[in-house]
Every structure is written in structure tokens, then in C-alpha cells.
């Protein structure tokens, strides 16, 4: 299952998975995706290791911003991953 988290002004949408490997080493994958004239820029990071699994189209500067963003939001992303996503009334 994938849950929406936030949309940035440049069109990048951030979504995350439910908690994966719950019994062993719990992880969450966070996906960044932005539409382009020829398709999409996309990147994927695994938490809590902050290991980048994939990047196509984002600059090193953008990945650095995403990395900082994740360090500030990982606790919330894990909480929402465990409870079925961000609940907006």
C-alpha cells in the first residue's frame, strides 16, 4: 500500500509505503515523483537507513534537500505508515 504525504510547489509528489519487513527490520520506502514533458523524474529512499534506492532526473542539490526533509519527517512518516497513512478530516 502507498500513502500520500505531501506535494511540493515544483510538482514533486511524496508518497510512502506501509511498514515493510515488520517482523525483522522495519523499513518504509519514500517515493518522490515529478511530472516532466517527457515523463517523470523519480527517486526512492529507504528509511530508517536513508539509503537512496533509485534516482532518475533529480539533481544532487534536490536529493540533498529531500534528504534533509526526510531527516525532519521520518518519525511522522513511520507513524503514518503504521496507521494507514495521513488522516485528513
N, C-alpha and C positions, 0 to 999 in steps of 0.2 A: 504494500500500500504506500502511496506517495501523498504527502500533505503540503499544501501551500503554506509559505511562511511570510514572504514579503516581495514586493516589486520595487525596483529602483527606478529613478527618473529616466535612465537611459534605455529602459525597456527590459532590463535583466529581471527575470523571474527567479526566485529562490524557492525551491521545494526540498523536502526531506523525506526519507523513508521512515517506516516504523522502526522500532529497535530490532536489529538483526543480531543473530548469534546470541540470543538472550541467555542461554544456559551456560555458555563458555565465556566469551569475551564480548560483552555488549557493544555494538557499534551502530552508528547512524550514518547514512550517506546523504550528503547535501549536494544538490544539483543546482547549477547556475546556468541559465539559458537566456539568450537574447536574439530576437529576430534580426536578420540581415537581408540585404537584397538577394543574396544567393543561398539563403537557408537560415542557419542558426550558428551563433557562437555558443559553445557549451563547455562546461568544466564540472568536475565532480571531485569532492573531497570527503574523506572518511574521518569521522570523529570517533573516539577522542584522540586519535593519533595525529590529526591534521595532515594526513598524507594525501597528496593530490593524485588521484587515480587516472585522471583524464583532463586534457585541456586542448581545445581546438578553437582558436580565434581570439582568446583573451590575451592581453599583453601582460608582461611581468608586473607592471605597475598595478593593473587591475587585479591580478592574483594576490598581490601584496595587500591591497585594500580588502579583498574577500577574506584573506587570512586573518587580518585584524578584526574584521566584522565577526568571523566565526569565533575568535577568542572571546569576544564580548557577548556572544549569543549562544554559545554551546550549551550552557546549563538550561536555557529556555528550550532550545531545540530538543534536547534529550527529554525534558519534561513533556513537551507536546508530542514527541514520538511515542512516549509511553501511554499517553492518554487519548490517542486518536486524533491528533492534530490540534491546531489553534481553534478554539471555540469562540466564534464571534456572534454575539446576540444581535 
